């Protein structure tokens, strides 16, 4: 009986430690967004439909990350779903607390306040779920079983979001895209693909041990990974209003510029998550 109680107390203690680490991960990842003026404004200026789509689209990403990493060691469908919901709750609490401390939460309109928190909660939850890998004192604690090929591509998507989310809402990204010439945008695209390929081939993605040449890694990981970066960048620009009012050429430039940090994140996905 005593042994069972001791085991239960140990499990509770471990979960509280994991939960505290999740708050740390949420703060570590979301702090740049929480202190970004564009995100404060988007909380009440972005259409509610876009904020809702952003939050709903984040759920399967968070669920997948909880499956492959997660802030706790618990596994299984139910535990993964619970970790996803707890991480999202951690994200909302972290966003609400920091926005109130910074005195930027719009209390004049409940809808605006909820909008501000909802835009910040999903990125914070992403940081919470990556906390075991990022904040663990044991370098092997966050390592899980090798993912399948689709799982590796999913982790590349998470890595892309991990890097690019903090930059997507900023005006600097729009300015760089506006100032870039067509040749310059093409150069950024080529540089993104080259760096993505070099880092991926050195990072040791699952299945790469069968890849005898860099060419196979290029077609298996680099090209699909960069395509995911482009799609993720386009989606983030739409949510944050960066795709509004642009012609095709300007939109392509914005997507390519944002896909540059996304590609670095995708390449380093195995180091992040």
Secondary structure by P-SEA (a helix, b strand, c coil): caaaaaaaaaaaaaaaaaaaaaaaaaaaccccccccaaaaaacccccaaaaaaaaaaaaaaaaaaaaaccccccccaaaaaaaaaaaaaaaaaaaaaaaaaacccccccaaaaaaaaaaaaaaaaaaaaaccccccccccccccccccaaaaaaaaaaaaaaccccccccaaaaaaaaaccaaaaaaaaaaaaaaaaaaaaaaccccccccccaaaaaaacaaaaaaaaaaaaaaaaaaacccccccaaaaaaaaaaaaaaaaaaaaaccccc
